[in-house]
């Protein structure tokens, strides 16, 4: 179970102010490409799960991780999600990015789980986003400050994984308030932000979503946290 504090920043001005204040605590920057998958018959979405490929594109060579996320909940800026992640060869990852059907034949423990436990026979791509993640060691915690670039715009967020999320959330909120930085509790995961943007549209913004996709916020509000 992954437990994270997630606080949303309103705009690039607040984001830049946070980056400036945290400069003495800077550790590294990750340039991430994230793309998501369901089963062709909606096997994952129907069970409140989603598969993600994440590429770290500024590593030499690039790194790739496959992750199965399920039954997530976000309450008052604290996210809890069952998560199973595994590193795979980045060349294979990019091949699957270009042709999701190759995921079914890839040698991966996580992908075997998706097939055996969730019944996925064929994978379809759902789209994704790019993320610039600045990492800081601050007061004994690892803060991740994200600039997430979607097709429809850019969002900003602070994340911190912790076994004491309420305590950590209070510390981060105190830091933001002390420096006059507006924020709000995140209500959606980054993936579900894409789905939320589809509300009211004639066509879903997930380009290859299977028929009857259960990610849709209009049909299934329970998946908002995935």
Buried (B, 14 or more C-beta within 10 A) or exposed (E): EBBBBBBBBEEEEBBEBBBEBBEEBBEEEBBBBBBBBBBBBBBBBBBBBBBBBBBBBEEEEBBBBBBBBBBBEBEEBBBBBEBBEBBBBBEBBBBBBEEBEBBBEBEBEBBEBBBEEBEBEBBBBBBBBBBBBBBBEBEEBBBBBBBBEBEEEBBBBBBBBBEEBEEBBEBBBEBBEEEEBEBEBBBBBBBBBBBBBBEEEEEBBBEBBBEEBBBBBEEBEEBBBB
